[in-house]
Amino acid sequence: MLGHGLTNGERGKAIKLLLVLEGSRLLLGQEERGRDLLKTVAINGFSEVASATLNNQGVVVENGAKECYLCDDTFKGLDALAERVVKMLSDHEFDTLLVGVRVGAGVEDREDELRAKVKIKWGESIRSDFSREIGKRVMKSTGKDVAFKRPDILVTINPFTGKIALRANSLHVFGHYRKLVRGIPQAKWVCSRCGGHGCETCKGTGKLYPESVEELIAQPLLQATGGSDVKIHAAGREDIDARVLGSGRPFIIEVLHPVKRRIDLERLGEEINRASQGKVEVEHLKFTSKVTVRKLKAVEGAEKVYRVIVEFAEKISDELLSGLEEMMENTLIMQQTPTRVMHRRAMKTRRRRLFRLQAKRVTPNRAEMTLRCEGGLYIKEFISGDGGRTTPSVTEFTQIQATCVELDVMKVCVKGFI
């Protein structure tokens, strides 16, 4: 770390050259330790110059240098390691990468011992030097740039074992999806009984439902990227029996370990829509990053617009619905954890704002309602009252038991997303 603009190799040669000069000076002065110093340098990595100096003084040195005490001469194999890395990278599409190095505990122990013995203050670790020197060779061969934060590919090398591992960082694609049918979940629902291994409950599939929005989007995406799996991140989630219509729900699909990154998103969207056979539609696809995932998660509680078909236990009047609209204008709804999700949700009272309710009668005992509300409001329980656990509710106001028979998400109102 002394001298700006020098490589460690250049520093090492400079130190050994100084030792040769010092050894030569001592030898010319008839000091025996000069011969010992030159012999030490000759068998420890600078043999030609040191040996030639000794030979000039009539001292013969046995041929053959010792292996490096610290690295076992592993630095001599950097070019071959770099070539292997470049070959392994040849199947991947990427713009940035980072090379990391792992060394065994024995190497680090020897390094620490040497530092302590000769009181080295300014030396760089072997691991850092390996990383930089291999990285420079790989960058030169591939023409790619280094990225210390979120590189497309992280290369991990153990120069002492020759083991090389590639880890492609996730590819993130943003878009909106519409779920046009009922009965499919947003994400793959792993069977809780067998943990995805397959059992009688899930009929050997490992899943409680045969398909999901995530899987319908994933199949064409994995084919295009060569990724290993996907994760879906979305601005909230809908019930399995609810559709998502209108402008759709903003989502990000994360592709794990992609091989290909330069994909045609317009064509991909068309393929997803075709392959899903009318179950799911996507649009506004664009590349994004992990940072956007956090932003999307932060707006899960955004305002939402729902369309609901409500069935009443008795006939209803237009006047009753008009009163309901007026009563529910900008109303704070108090909801204890609904009975149907008590097994997987924390027990607490949630406060959510209902901004507007519009209702029209479609049959003597059915009404179509449009609700604009704060995200996180349990709509079905707002309709039914959930045995008094939600208040006020449609059932409480009308004094007639009401049930949600159809639920559609019409709009997720988030800012900063298409």
C-alpha positions in Angstrom: 0.0 0.0 0.0 3.0 2.3 -0.3 3.6 4.2 -3.5 0.6 5.3 -5.6 0.0 3.6 -9.0 2.1 0.6 -8.3 0.9 -3.0 -8.4 1.7 -5.4 -5.6 3.8 -7.3 -8.1 5.8 -4.2 -8.9 6.3 -3.4 -5.2 7.5 -7.0 -4.5 10.0 -6.8 -7.3 11.2 -3.4 -6.0 11.7 -4.8 -2.5 13.6 -7.8 -3.8 15.8 -5.6 -6.1 16.7 -3.5 -3.1 17.6 -6.7 -1.2 19.8 -7.8 -4.1 21.5 -4.4 -4.1 22.0 -4.5 -0.4 23.3 -8.1 -0.5 25.7 -7.2 -3.3 27.0 -4.2 -1.3 27.6 -6.4 1.7 29.3 -9.1 -0.4 31.6 -6.6 -2.0 32.5 -5.4 1.5 33.5 -9.0 2.4 30.6 -9.4 4.8 29.3 -13.0 4.9 25.7 -11.9 5.5 25.6 -10.4 2.0 26.1 -13.9 0.6 23.3 -15.3 2.9 20.9 -12.5 1.9 21.5 -13.1 -1.8 21.0 -16.8 -1.4 17.7 -16.2 0.4 16.5 -13.9 -2.3 17.7 -16.4 -5.0 15.6 -19.3 -3.7 12.5 -17.1 -2.8 11.2 -15.7 -6.0 14.0 -13.6 -7.6 16.4 -16.3 -8.5 17.8 -15.1 -11.8 19.1 -11.6 -10.6 20.3 -12.9 -7.2 21.9 -16.0 -8.7 23.6 -13.9 -11.4 25.0 -11.6 -8.7 26.4 -14.5 -6.7 27.8 -16.2 -9.8 29.6 -13.0 -10.6 31.3 -13.2 -7.2 32.2 -16.8 -7.8 29.4 -18.2 -5.6 27.4 -21.1 -7.0 23.7 -21.4 -6.0 21.7 -24.6 -6.5 19.0 -24.3 -9.1 15.3 -24.3 -8.1 13.3 -21.8 -6.0 11.2 -22.8 -3.0 7.4 -22.5 -3.2 6.1 -19.3 -1.7 5.5 -19.7 2.0 2.2 -17.7 1.8 0.5 -18.7 -1.4 2.2 -21.9 -2.5 2.9 -20.3 -5.8 -0.8 -20.1 -6.5 -0.3 -16.6 -8.0 1.4 -18.2 -10.9 -2.0 -19.7 -12.0 -3.9 -16.4 -12.2 -4.1 -16.4 -16.0 -5.5 -20.0 -16.2 -8.1 -19.2 -13.5 -9.2 -16.1 -15.3 -9.5 -18.1 -18.5 -11.8 -20.6 -16.7 -13.9 -17.8 -15.4 -14.3 -16.2 -18.8 -15.3 -19.6 -20.3 -17.9 -20.1 -17.5 -19.3 -16.6 -18.1 -19.7 -17.1 -21.9 -23.2 -18.4 -21.6 -24.5 -15.6 -19.5 -25.7 -12.1 -20.5 -24.5 -9.4 -18.2 -23.1 -5.9 -18.1 -21.4 -5.7 -14.7 -19.7 -8.2 -12.5 -17.7 -8.5 -9.3 -15.0 -11.0 -8.5 -14.6 -12.2 -4.9 -12.0 -14.6 -3.5 -12.1 -17.1 -0.7 -8.9 -18.5 0.8 -8.4 -21.2 3.4 -7.8 -20.6 7.1 -4.3 -21.9 6.8 -3.3 -19.2 4.3 -4.7 -16.5 6.5 -3.0 -17.9 9.5 0.4 -17.9 7.8 -0.3 -14.3 6.6 -1.1 -13.2 10.2 2.0 -14.9 11.5 4.3 -13.2 9.0 2.7 -9.8 9.7 3.3 -10.3 13.4 6.8 -11.6 13.0 8.2 -8.7 10.9 5.7 -6.1 12.1 4.1 -5.4 8.7 1.9 -2.3 8.9 1.1 -1.4 5.3 0.6 -4.8 3.5 -2.6 -5.7 1.7 -4.1 -9.1 2.3 -3.5 -11.9 -0.2 -7.3 -12.3 -0.6 -7.7 -8.7 -1.8 -4.8 -9.0 -4.2 -6.1 -12.2 -5.7 -9.5 -10.6 -6.1 -8.2 -7.6 -7.9 -5.7 -9.4 -10.1 -8.1 -12.0 -11.3 -10.8 -9.3 -11.7 -8.6 -7.2 -13.9 -7.9 -10.2 -16.2 -11.6 -11.1 -16.4 -12.7 -7.5 -17.0 -10.1 -7.2 -19.8 -11.2 -10.4 -21.5 -15.0 -9.7 -21.2 -14.9 -6.0 -21.7 -17.4 -5.6 -18.8 -17.4 -3.2 -16.0 -17.0 -3.8 -12.3 -19.9 -3.0 -9.9 -19.3 -3.2 -6.2 -23.1 -2.9 -5.5 -25.6 -5.2 -7.2 -23.4 -6.5 -10.0 -25.3 -8.6 -12.6 -23.0 -11.6 -11.7 -20.9 -12.3 -8.7 -17.9 -14.6 -9.3 -16.5 -16.4 -6.3 -13.1 -18.1 -6.6 -10.9 -20.2 -4.3 -7.5 -20.0 -6.1 -6.1 -22.8 -3.8 -8.8 -25.4 -4.7 -9.6 -24.1 -8.1 -13.3 -23.9 -7.3 -15.3 -21.3 -9.1 -18.9 -20.3 -8.4 -21.1 -17.9 -10.4 -24.2 -16.3 -8.9 -26.3 -14.2 -11.2 -28.2 -11.5 -9.3 -31.9 -11.4 -9.8 -33.6 -9.8 -12.8 -36.6 -7.6 -11.9 -39.4 -6.9 -14.3 -42.2 -4.4 -13.4 -45.7 -4.4 -14.8 -49.4 -4.5 -14.1 -51.5 -7.7 -14.1 -55.2 -8.4 -14.4 -56.6 -11.6 -13.1 -59.6 -12.3 -15.2 -60.8 -15.5 -13.5 -61.7 -16.5 -10.0 -60.2 -19.3 -8.1 -56.4 -18.8 -8.5 -54.1 -17.3 -5.9 -51.6 -14.5 -6.6 -48.6 -16.6 -5.6 -47.9 -20.3 -5.6 -49.6 -21.8 -2.5 -47.4 -24.5 -1.1 -49.2 -27.4 0.7 -48.9 -26.7 4.4 -49.2 -30.4 5.2 -46.2 -31.7 3.2 -44.3 -28.4 2.7 -44.3 -28.9 -1.1 -43.0 -32.5 -1.2 -46.4 -34.0 -2.3 -49.0 -35.8 -0.3 -52.6 -37.0 -0.4 -53.9 -33.6 0.5 -52.3 -31.9 -2.5 -52.6 -35.0 -4.7 -48.8 -35.2 -5.0 -48.4 -31.7 -6.5 -47.0 -30.0 -3.4 -49.5 -27.2 -4.0 -53.0 -26.4 -2.8 -54.0 -24.8 -6.1 -52.8 -26.1 -9.5 -51.8 -22.6 -10.8 -51.3 -19.0 -9.7 -50.8 -15.6 -11.2 -47.1 -15.9 -10.3 -46.8 -19.3 -12.1 -48.7 -18.1 -15.2 -46.4 -15.2 -15.6 -43.3 -17.2 -14.6 -43.4 -19.9 -17.2 -42.7 -17.8 -20.3 -40.3 -15.6 -18.3 -38.2 -18.5 -17.2 -38.1 -19.9 -20.7 -36.8 -16.5 -21.9 -34.2 -15.9 -19.2 -33.1 -19.4 -18.2 -33.7 -18.5 -14.6 -34.1 -21.1 -11.8 -37.3 -19.7 -10.2 -39.3 -16.5 -9.6 -40.8 -14.5 -6.8 -43.7 -12.1 -7.2 -43.9 -8.8 -5.3 -47.1 -6.8 -5.6 -48.9 -3.8 -4.2 -51.1 -5.9 -2.0 -52.9 -9.1 -2.9 -56.5 -10.1 -3.6 -58.5 -13.1 -2.3 -58.4 -16.2 -4.4 -62.0 -15.8 -5.4 -61.6 -12.1 -6.4 -60.7 -10.9 -9.9 -58.4 -8.0 -10.7 -59.8 -5.8 -13.5 -59.5 -2.2 -14.7 -55.9 -0.9 -14.7 -54.7 -4.0 -12.9 -52.4 -4.4 -9.9 -48.7 -3.2 -10.0 -46.3 -6.0 -9.5 -42.6 -6.9 -9.8 -41.6 -10.4 -10.9 -38.1 -11.3 -9.6 -36.2 -13.9 -11.7 -33.7 -15.8 -9.7 -30.3 -16.7 -11.3 -31.1 -15.6 -14.8 -28.8 -16.7 -17.6 -30.2 -14.3 -20.2 -31.0 -10.6 -19.2 -31.6 -8.9 -22.6 -35.1 -10.1 -23.3 -37.8 -8.4 -25.5 -40.4 -7.4 -22.9 -43.0 -6.5 -25.5 -42.8 -10.0 -27.0 -42.7 -11.5 -23.5 -45.9 -9.7 -22.5 -47.6 -11.1 -25.6 -46.4 -14.6 -24.8 -47.6 -14.4 -21.2 -51.0 -13.3 -22.3 -51.2 -16.0 -25.0 -50.0 -18.8 -22.7 -52.3 -17.9 -19.8 -55.4 -18.6 -22.0 -57.5 -15.7 -20.8 -56.7 -16.2 -17.1 -54.1 -13.4 -16.6 -53.1 -10.4 -18.7 -50.0 -8.3 -18.2 -49.0 -4.9 -19.5 -46.5 -2.0 -19.0 -43.6 -4.4 -18.6 -40.2 -2.8 -18.0 -37.0 -3.6 -16.3 -36.5 -2.3 -12.8 -34.4 -3.0 -9.7 -34.5 -4.3 -6.1 -34.9 -0.7 -4.9 -38.3 -0.6 -6.7 -39.4 -3.7 -4.8 -39.1 -1.9 -1.5 -41.0 1.1 -2.9 -43.8 -1.2 -4.1 -44.0 -2.9 -0.8 -44.3 0.5 0.9 -47.5 1.3 -1.1 -49.4 -2.0 -0.2 -51.7 0.2 1.9 -52.6 2.5 -1.1 -56.2 3.4 -1.9 -58.1 0.8 -3.8 -61.4 0.7 -5.7 -63.5 -2.4 -5.5 -66.7 -3.7 -7.3 -68.8 -5.9 -5.1 -72.0 -7.9 -5.6 -73.8 -8.0 -2.3 -76.7 -10.4 -1.5 -79.1 -9.5 1.3 -81.2 -12.0 3.3 -84.3 -9.9 2.5 -85.5 -7.5 -0.2 -83.9 -4.1 -0.2 -85.1 -0.7 -1.4 -83.4 2.1 -3.3 -83.9 4.4 -0.3 -82.1 2.0 1.9 -79.1 2.0 -0.4 -79.1 5.8 -0.7 -79.0 6.1 3.1 -76.1 3.6 3.1 -74.2 5.7 0.6 -74.7 8.8 2.7 -73.8 7.1 6.0 -70.6 5.5 4.6 -69.1 8.7 3.1 -65.6 9.1 4.5 -66.1 6.7 7.4 -63.6 5.1 9.7 -64.1 1.4 9.8 -62.9 -0.6 12.8 -62.0 -4.2 12.1 -60.9 -6.9 14.5 -58.9 -9.6 12.8 -61.5 -11.4 10.6 -62.5 -14.9 11.7 -61.5 -16.4 8.4 -57.8 -15.3 8.7 -57.4 -15.6 12.5 -55.2 -18.6 12.0 -52.6 -16.6 10.0 -53.0 -13.0 11.0 -52.1 -11.2 14.2 -55.0 -10.5 16.6 -55.5 -6.7 16.6 -58.0 -4.0 15.6 -57.4 -2.3 12.3 -58.6 1.2 11.4 -59.2 1.8 7.7 -60.9 4.6 6.0 -63.8 4.1 3.6 -63.9 7.2 1.3 -66.9 6.5 -0.8 -69.6 3.9 -1.4 -71.9 3.8 -4.4 -74.7 1.3 -4.6 -77.4 0.3 -7.1 -80.0 -2.5 -6.8 -79.7 -5.2 -9.5 -82.3 -7.6 -8.1 -84.8 -7.4 -5.2 -82.2 -8.6 -2.8 -78.9 -7.9 -4.6 -76.9 -4.7 -5.1 -73.8 -3.8 -7.0 -71.5 -1.6 -4.9 -68.4 0.4 -5.8 -66.1 1.1 -2.8 -63.1 3.4 -2.7 -61.2 2.8 0.5 -57.8 2.7 2.2 -55.8 -0.4 1.4 -56.0 -3.2 4.0 -59.8 -3.0 4.5 -61.3 -6.5 4.6 -64.1 -6.0 2.1 -66.0 -9.2 2.8 -66.1 -8.5 6.5 -67.2 -4.9 5.9 -70.2 -6.3 4.0 -71.1 -9.0 6.5 -70.0 -7.4 9.7 -68.2 -10.7 10.7 -70.5 -11.2 13.7 -69.9 -7.7 14.9 -66.1 -7.8 14.6 -66.3 -5.1 11.9 -68.1 -1.9 12.6 -69.8 -0.1 11.0 -70.7 -2.6 8.3 -73.4 -2.9 5.6 -75.2 -5.5 7.7 -75.1 -3.3 10.8 -76.5 -0.2 8.9 -79.2 -2.0 7.0 -80.1 -4.4 9.8 -80.3 -7.1 7.1 -77.6 -9.8 6.8 -75.5 -9.0 3.8 -73.0 -11.3 2.0 -70.3 -10.6 -0.6 -70.9 -13.0 -3.5 -68.6 -11.4 -6.0 -65.5 -9.2 -5.5 -63.4 -7.5 -8.1 -60.4 -5.2 -7.6 -60.9 -2.3 -10.1 -58.0 0.0 -9.3 -54.9 0.2 -7.1 -54.2 3.8 -6.6 -50.4 4.2 -6.3 -48.2 7.1 -7.3 -44.9 6.8 -9.1 -45.9 3.7 -11.0 -47.4 3.4 -14.5 
